[in-house]
Amino acid sequence: RGLAGEDTPATTTTTTSNTNTAIAAEDGIKPPEQQPVAGSMGATLWSLLSSKLGGDVLMAGISLPSWLYEPLSILQRQAEMVEYGEVLTKASLSADPVERLAYTAGFAVSGYSATQRYKPNFNPLLGETFEYVDNRCNTRFFAEQVSHHPPISALHVTNEDNWVFFQNSSPTTKFLGNCLDLDTKGNSHVIFPKWGDHYSYTNPQCTRIHNIIFGTMWIEHFGTLSIKSMDGELSCTINFRKSGLFQGTQFKVEGFIEDRTGKKLVKLEGRWDEGLEGKWLEDTATVKKGETRTLWVIAKDTFLHDEYNFTQYTKSLNDFDSELKKIVLPTDSRRRLDRQYLEQNDTDIATYWKKIIEDKQRQDRKNRSKQWEPIWFKKDENSDMWTYNGGYWEQREEKLQLLREGKDVSKLLRPPQVIGLACDFTSYEATNDDVNTDQDNATDTATDTTTFTTTDSDHKDDTDTETELEGWSETKLLNQQEQPQNDVIVEQVETLTEVVEVVV
């Protein structure tokens, strides 16, 4: 049960009919392994990744078929970190610096509640962006992919004058056979302008996805999340417990808030999939010793239990009505055709566009004569952080006002640096109209001729060495798997037809 007293959704398993397996997973016991099914996600991943054992699959440049993904870009996935931004708003209203840090800790842990899904997300293209306005609390999120090799995403989030959150993420992976380790290498900052507070924190060292080839997939985070105030007065350490075979520690987090001398002020306990509580060990400015605060708790009935197990918030990241289409950048993740077709469950056309977009990005890199310069973020030489330049939201407001007045907006939020590049998703629209005109032909192309490319990112001349992986469309896999049974059915139908003809 969660901190709210409600049963939490069974998120440690994906698809299983074995009740004992689900119970074992909830108790922190690793579920029994199962053999991969031909044509399944596990079997496909093994075929594509087996040669990368011990390596970083992100840097290997392996292009997976679209049906293995969920319809989100990694930039959209990062927006899930601020789903519980109201926790920081609550922190900004407190006059107690210890209480502010405690709620900041709750916010930091809350970002992991959205990691209970296992499908990968589309890798952002260089220059790709994503914006999101959370109207529940007037939080504004903006992110840009500032580097492709190595992959670096920069994001900036504001909530009126209450708080600022910004982060750089440069993930690396390690494929270990039946599990995958992910280190997000996140460098995060939270600022409360009213109080002059500035906190920085790093993520736990490892996220491990178990049983990606065979067995029931489950995920855990382990390591230390460390939050420090820039003035050195307060610090917070949260330990994400590593699960054992029979310890029942899966998902648990615990830690302390300490002052400059190392004196423990608040004890923190909870689960990253449920919530975090703080118990005060000493009197502070507004909280007495022995008092308890719920610092964050997951929303009730948050999961939709749909195909992707999205939350209501996650689903809203793909909202893209006609008005929003007139406003956002041509590089916005919602404009990606591979993502859009996957959202519509058309995996063959999604794969078709995924390959076109990836090929275009490779061509862009070969044609580029100088190093790419991000548009909305700049590198701080002192901190080595990519920080927000400013100007996006101001242009957005101006564009929105001009649209209401029926005036020309062609020069707003249309950076000339990206026009015609792979990340200019509006440049594919004319071709997409042609594809829609003859969708059957496009489906045949995606099913029969689409190839997936493995690139050698360590190649000295920075060119791609390509290995073609033929025919990994969902349609073809299912057809191969069902072919023997189909032959039997055909024979049975032919025999039955002959019998009917004799009777007649």
N, C-alpha and C positions, 0 to 999 in steps of 0.2 A: 504493500500500500504506500501511496505517496504521502508527502507531508500534509497534503490537503485532506487526507483521510479517504481518498477515492482509489479504487483499483487502477493501477497504471496499465497501459496497453502492453500486450506481449510483444516487446520490441526486440528481444534477444534472439528471436528465430525469424526466419523468412517464410518458407512454406514447408510445413510438416504436418503429418496426420498422427504423429506419435505424441500422445499427451505426456508421457514420461519424459520425452526429450525436452518439451517446453518447460516442464517443472524443473528438470535438472538445470536448464539454462538459467532460470530465474533464481535458483538457489546458488548460483555461482559455480556449478559443476559443469565442466566442458561436456557438451552433448556428444553422443556417440557418432563416429564417422560413418558416412554412407558413401556408396560408390557413385561416381558421376554418371549421369544418364547421357547417352549419345545425343548430340545436338543441344545439350544444356549449356548454361552459362559457364559452368565449371569446365566442361570438356572443351569448349571453344577457347576459354582463357588459357588452358594448358597448351593447346595447339599453338597459340600465339606467343606465349610467354616462356615456354619451357627452355628456350635457348638463352634466356636472360636471367637464369638462376643466379642469385646473389647480386644482381645489378639493379640500377635505377631505371625503372620502366618509363618514367617520365622523360628522361633524357635519351632513351632508346629510340624515341620517335615512332613507336608502334601505333598504327592507326586501327582502331577497333571498329567493328560494325556498329551501326547506330542503335540496333535493338538491345545492345548491352547497357546503354546509357539511360539516364533519366533526363527529361526535357528541361535542363537547366545548364547554363554556363557556370563555370567555377566562380565567376564574379557574382552571379546571382546567389550561389551557395554561400558566399561570404557575407551576403546581406542578412543571412539567417542569424549571424552573430549578434545582431542588434534587434532581434525580435522582442527581447525583453528590455528595451531601452528605457522603459518607465522606471526600472530599478535605479538607473543613473540619475533620472530626474528626482527620484525620492532622495537619493544621496545629496543632490545639489541643494535641497531644501533644509538640510540639517546644519545646525551651527556647531556640531561636534565633529572634529576632524577624525576621531576614531570611528564614529558611526558612518561617516562618509566613506572611509576606507572599507568598512565592513560591507556596505552595500556595493561598493566597487568590486569586492571579492565575489559577491553574489552574482553580479553582472558577468564577470569573467567566467564563472562556472556555467552560467546559463547558456553560453554560446555552444556548449557541447551537447545540449539537449536535442539539437537538430541533427546530430551525427548518428542517429539510430537507423540510418539507411545505408545500403551497401553498394548500390549501383554508382558507377562513376559519372562525372559531369563533363560536358564538352570543354576542352581546353580553350581558353580565350586566345584569340588571335592578337598579334602585336597591334596595339592601338585600339583594341576593342574596349568598350565602356559599358557601364550600367548605372542607371540612376533609379532611385526609388524614393517615393514620398509616403511615409507612414502617417496617414491622416488621423490615426487614433491618438497620436501624441505629437504630431507635427515634427517628426524626425526626418531628416533629409540625408540620404545615403548616396555617395557617388564613388565609383571605382574606375580605374583604368589599368590595362595591362601594359606596363612600362618596359618590360623586357621579355623576350621569347626564349633566349638561351643565355643565362639560366632563366627559367620562368619566374617573373616577379610581378605581383599584383599590388597596387597601392590603392588604399581607400581612405575616405574622409567622411565623417558623419557628424552632423550638428543637430542640436535640439534647442532652437531659439537661442537665448543667452544662458541656458542652464549648463550645458556641457558640450565638450568636443571629444570625439573618439577618432583616432587615426591609426592605421596599421600598414605595415609591409609584410608580405608573405612570399616566401620563396621555397616551396615544398620540394622535398626529395623523398624517394621511395627505395625500398629494398625488397625484392621478390625472393621469398624463402621457401618456395615450393607450394605448400598448402596454405600459406599465410603471407600477408603483405604488410610491411612496416612503413608508416608514413611519418615523416618529421616535417611539420608545417613551417618550422623556422620563423614563426611569427614574432614580430616585434611591435607591441601594442602600447598605445599611450591614451590616457584619459586626463582631461583638463576640466577643472571647475573654475571658470573665469571669476565668478563672484568672490571666491575664497582664495584665489591664487594657488590652488592645489594643482600639482602636476604629478601623475603617477605613470610609471612604466611597468610593463610586465611581459614575461615570456611564457610560452605555452609548455605543457608537459612534454617531455622528450620524445614520447613515442605514442602513436596510435596504431594499433595492430588489428587487422581484419583477419579473423581465423576462418579456416575451411573454405577458401575461395575456389578450390578445385573440386573437392568432394567433402561431404558432410554438411551440417547445418551452419550457415554463416553466422558469426557473431563478432562483436567489436568491443574493444576495450581501450581505454586511455590509461597510461601509467607514466609516472614521473612527477616532477615538481613544478607547480605554477607559482612563480615568485613575483610579488608586487612590491614595488619600492617607491616611496615618495622622493621626488627629486631633491628636496631639502634634507633628506636623511633622518627626519624625525620619526617616521613610522615605516613599518614594513609588514608584509603578510606572506606567509608560506603555506601553500595548500598542497597536500600530498594526494595524488590520484593513485589509489591502491591497485597493485597488480593482482589479478585474480589467481587463486590457487585451485587445485583439484577439488578440495573439499572445505575450503575456508569460508565460503559464502561472502567473499569480499568484493565481488564484481560490482562495479559502478561506484564504490564508496570513495568519498573524499573527506579529508580531515586536515586541520591545521590551526594556526594561531596568528593573531595580530600582536606585534611586539613594538615597544618603543625603542628609542635610540640605544638604551642600555641593555636591551634584550629581555626586559620584563614583559611577561605575557599578560595581555590586556583582555583579549577575547578569544574564546575557543570556538572553532568552526567545525561543523559536522554536517554531513548530508550525502546525497548521491547526485552525480552529474546528470542523471536522467529524471530526477524528481525535484530536488530543491536543496537549499542550504540554510542552516540555522546558525545563529551566533549566541553564545552564552558569555555574558560579561564577567570577567574574573576580578576586575577592579572598577572602582567608580571612575567615570569619565564626565565630560562636560554636561551631558544631558541624560546619561543612562547610569543606573545604580548597579552595583555589584550584585550578581545573581540573576539579573533580568535576562530575558531571552528575546531575541528578535528573529522573525522569519525574514531572511535577507532576499530570498528568491524562491518561488515555487512554480512549477510548470502549470500551465493553464489546463483547466478541466476540459475533457473532450476535445483536446487540441488536434488529435490525429484524425484524418478523414477516412482511414482504412481503405483507400482507393488502391489502384494498381501500384503506385509509388510510395504509399504511406506518407503522403505529404501532410503537413499541418495546414490550417486555414491560412496562416501567414505565408507559408511557402507557396501555396497555390496562387496567392495574390501577386507574387513576384512575376508571374507570366501574364497578368492582366494587361491588355493592349488594345484599347478601344480606338475608335476613329480619331478622337480628339488627341489622344496621346501620340498617335502615329504622326500627327502634324508637328509635334513639339520636339520629341527626343532626337538625339544625334543619329546620323546614319550609321554610326558604329555601335549602337545600343544592342545588347545581347538579345533582346526580344525580337529583333529583326532577323536573326539568323534563320535561314530557311531549313537547315537540318534540324534545329530545335523545334521550329514550328510544325514541320511534318511529323516529327516524332511525337509531339503533343497530340497530333491528330491520329496517332497510331498507324501512320503510313511509313513503316520502317524502310521499305525499299526506296521510296523517293527521298527519305531522310538520308539514307546512306549515299544515294546518288549526289545529293547536294553537299554532303560532308566531304566527299572526295574532291569535288570541284573547288570548294573553299580551301581545303588544305593544299591542293595543287597550286592554287593562285598565290597562297602565302609563300610557298617555296619559290615561285617565280619572282615574287616581289623581293625576296631576299637576294636572289641572284642579280636582280636589276639595280639594287640599292648601291649607290656609289659612296655613301657616307653613313656613319652610325645614326641609327634612328633616335630622334629626340621626342620624348613624350610631349603631349600638348597641354595637359591639365595638371601635371605634376613636375616638380623639379627636384634635383638631388641636392640635399644639404650636405656639403662637404665635411662639416664638423661631425655630424651624427651618422653619415652614410645612409640617411633615410630619404625616401622619396616623399616629399610633402606637397600638399595641395597649393596650386598657384593662385586660386581664386578666379572669379569671373564667370563660372559656369551658371550658377543659379541666378546671377544678375541678367545674363543673356536670356536665360529661360523665361524669366519674368517679363522682360521686354518683348520677347517673341510672342508670348501668350497674350500680352496686351495688344500688340499689333494684329494678331489673328482675330481678336474680338472686334477690332476696328475695320477688318477687311483689308488691311494694307499688306504690302509686299514684305515677306520674311525670308526671302531666299538666301540672304547673306548672314543670317543669324544661326548659330549652332550648326554650321556647315564648314568646318575647317578645311581649307584647300589642301593641306598636307595629306589628307586621307582619301581624297576623291579618286576613285578608280582602283584603290588598293583592295586587298582581300578583306580588310575590316570594314570597307564601305559596303554594307549589306544592301543598300538601296541600288547598287550597281548591278545586282543580279535580278532585279524585278522584271526587266524586259524578257530575259531568258526564261524566267519562271513562268511568265504568261505563255510562252511557247510550249513549255513542258506541260502546263495544265491543259493546253489545247489538245495535246495528244498524249494523255497520261499513260495509256496502255504501252506505247512505245517506250516511254521513260521508265516504266516499271520493268519492262523486259531488259532495258539497258542496265538498270540497277541490279537486277537479279542475275543476269547472265555474264556481264562483262566487267562489273565493278571489281577492281582489285584494291587491296589494302597494302599500304607501303610501310616498310620498316626503314627508317633512315638512320644512318650512322652519324650521330651528332658530334662524335669525336674526330671525324674525318679532318685531316689537316688543312685542306683547302676550303673547308666550310661548305662543301657541296654534299648533296645527298647521294648515298649509295643505297640503291633501292632493291628490296626483295619483295616480289609480288606474292601475296597470299590470296589465291584465287577463290572466288565463289563463296565468301562467308556471308551470304545474305540469309536472313531468317527463313525465307521461303525455300531456298535451296536445301538448307539443313533439314528442315522438316520433310521436304520431299524425299531426301535421301533416307531419312529415318523410317518413313512410312512406305517406301517402295515395295518391299516384299509383301506386306499386308495388302497393298493395293492390287498386286498381281493376283493374289489369291481371290480377292473380291471379284476381279474381272472374270476369272475362270468360273467362279460360282454363278455369276450373272449369266454368262454364256451358256452354261449347262442348264440353268433354270429356263432360259429362253427356248432351248431345244425341246425340253419337256413340255412346255406350254404349247409349242407349235404342234407336237404330236397329239396332245389332248384335243386341240382345236380341230 
